[in-house]
């Protein structure tokens, strides 16, 4: 996704040390890591809920088709085919 080479990493590290300072850098990186972990967990939960909703939607379609099949009457279908003029 992102192609970051060693030179770019070095430039980012130097800029972070200059801007944030060497004392606050470990705390900032720790906070960034925790935030990233929370975002990943939230994304995983969202994906899990989305997959569950998709499975439920597929099950609803299967239930509808089974109910339609249960509603069919073979005798009525045969009579309809043998006598097409009767409604």
Secondary structure, DSSP 8 states (H G I E B T S, - for coil): -----HHHHHHHHHHHHHHH-HHHHHHHHHHHHHHHHHHHHHHHHHHHHHHHHHHHHHHHHHHHHHHHHHH--HHHHHHHHH-TT--
